[in-house]
């Protein structure tokens, strides 16, 4: 199953929420992302069917190994791009918002070049 941008955003959100709490629920995802229950429910179903998450009997949502890999990749992109944009003069809030837009569409080659630049310059 090929993930679209929204699926990647859900996985990244689940990753971030799971770092704060061992028990992530659909309602937590909805509150964090500002999405309705039906939207979150549909996305959770798609991610579960795609093998990216599991949902326990108690409603706890956990990333599978594949889901975690995708979430970590997107989060790394977000973090590196935000740092880079701040370094070139973009304010923090705008940098984070723009990184969120860019992270899903940037080629791996271009991202790796930006990542090397950020690491080389200790940004």
Secondary structure per residue as TSV (DSSP state, phi and psi in degrees):
chain	resnum	aa	ss	phi	psi
A	1	X	-	360.0	123.0
A	2	X	-	-82.8	127.4
A	3	X	-	-83.8	139.4
A	4	X	-	-91.1	173.9
A	5	X	H	-53.1	-42.2
A	6	X	H	-64.8	-38.5
A	7	X	H	-63.2	-41.0
A	8	X	H	-63.0	-39.3
A	9	X	H	-64.6	-40.7
A	10	X	H	-62.6	-44.0
A	11	X	H	-63.7	-42.0
A	12	X	H	-62.2	-41.3
A	13	X	H	-63.3	-44.5
A	14	X	H	-60.9	-41.2
A	15	X	H	-59.3	-49.6
A	16	X	H	-63.8	-43.5
A	17	X	H	-65.9	-35.5
A	18	X	H	-70.7	-19.7
A	19	X	H	-76.5	-22.1
A	20	X	H	-92.7	-29.9
A	21	X	-	-150.6	145.2
A	22	X	S	-77.3	-9.4
A	23	X	-	-121.3	97.7
A	24	X	-	-102.8	128.7
A	25	X	-	-117.6	164.2
A	26	X	H	-56.6	-40.0
A	27	X	H	-63.0	-35.1
A	28	X	H	-65.5	-41.7
A	29	X	H	-63.5	-45.9
A	30	X	H	-59.9	-44.2
A	31	X	H	-64.3	-43.3
A	32	X	H	-64.6	-42.6
A	33	X	H	-91.8	-14.0
A	34	X	T	75.6	30.4
A	35	X	-	-107.3	157.2
A	36	X	-	-75.4	160.6
A	37	X	H	-56.9	-45.6
A	38	X	H	-62.0	-38.7
A	39	X	H	-63.7	-45.5
A	40	X	H	-65.4	-42.3
A	41	X	H	-60.2	-43.6
A	42	X	H	-63.3	-46.7
A	43	X	H	-63.2	-43.3
A	44	X	H	-60.0	-42.5
A	45	X	H	-61.3	-44.2
A	46	X	H	-64.7	-43.5
A	47	X	H	-66.3	-36.8
A	48	X	H	-66.4	-48.3
A	49	X	H	-62.7	-29.3
A	50	X	T	-81.6	-6.5
A	51	X	T	83.9	17.3
A	52	X	S	-91.7	-24.7
A	53	X	E	-140.5	163.3
A	54	X	E	-121.7	152.4
A	55	X	E	-125.8	118.2
A	56	X	-	-76.4	169.8
A	57	X	T	-56.4	-31.9
A	58	X	T	-85.7	1.8
A	59	X	-	89.9	0.7
A	60	X	-	-69.6	130.8
A	61	X	E	-104.0	127.9
A	62	X	E	-130.7	144.7
A	63	X	E	-75.4	139.4
A	64	X	-	-79.4	177.0
A	65	X	H	-59.4	-45.2
A	66	X	H	-64.6	-43.4
A	67	X	H	-61.5	-40.8
A	68	X	H	-65.0	-40.6
A	69	X	H	-60.6	-45.3
A	70	X	H	-64.8	-46.1
A	71	X	H	-61.6	-43.7
A	72	X	H	-64.1	-39.5
A	73	X	H	-62.5	-46.9
A	74	X	H	-65.9	-42.5
A	75	X	H	-64.5	-40.3
A	76	X	H	-61.2	-44.3
A	77	X	H	-59.4	-45.7
A	78	X	H	-59.7	-46.9
A	79	X	H	-63.8	-49.1
A	80	X	H	-64.5	-45.9
A	81	X	H	-63.8	-39.3
A	82	X	H	-61.9	-47.0
A	83	X	H	-59.7	-43.7
A	84	X	H	-63.7	-45.4
A	85	X	H	-64.4	-39.8
A	86	X	H	-62.2	-41.0
A	87	X	H	-63.5	-31.6
A	88	X	T	-89.6	6.2
A	89	X	T	111.7	4.8
A	90	X	-	-84.1	138.6
A	91	X	-	-65.2	156.6
A	92	X	H	-56.8	-45.4
A	93	X	H	-65.1	-46.6
A	94	X	H	-65.4	-40.3
A	95	X	H	-59.5	-43.8
A	96	X	H	-65.2	-42.9
A	97	X	H	-64.1	-44.5
A	98	X	H	-69.3	-37.6
A	99	X	H	-59.4	-38.7
A	100	X	H	-62.0	-36.3
A	101	X	H	-75.1	-38.4
A	102	X	H	-76.6	-38.5
A	103	X	T	-55.4	-26.7
A	104	X	T	-88.3	-13.9
A	105	X	T	-117.5	-8.1
A	106	X	S	-78.4	136.8
A	107	X	-	-68.2	156.3
A	108	X	H	-61.2	-36.7
A	109	X	H	-62.4	-48.4
A	110	X	H	-66.5	-42.1
A	111	X	H	-61.3	-43.2
A	112	X	H	-62.2	-37.0
A	113	X	H	-64.8	-43.4
A	114	X	H	-64.6	-43.2
A	115	X	H	-60.2	-44.7
A	116	X	H	-62.7	-40.7
A	117	X	H	-60.9	-48.4
A	118	X	H	-61.0	-44.4
A	119	X	H	-68.3	-40.3
A	120	X	H	-63.0	-36.6
A	121	X	T	-97.5	9.9
A	122	X	T	49.5	46.1
A	123	X	-	-82.1	360.0
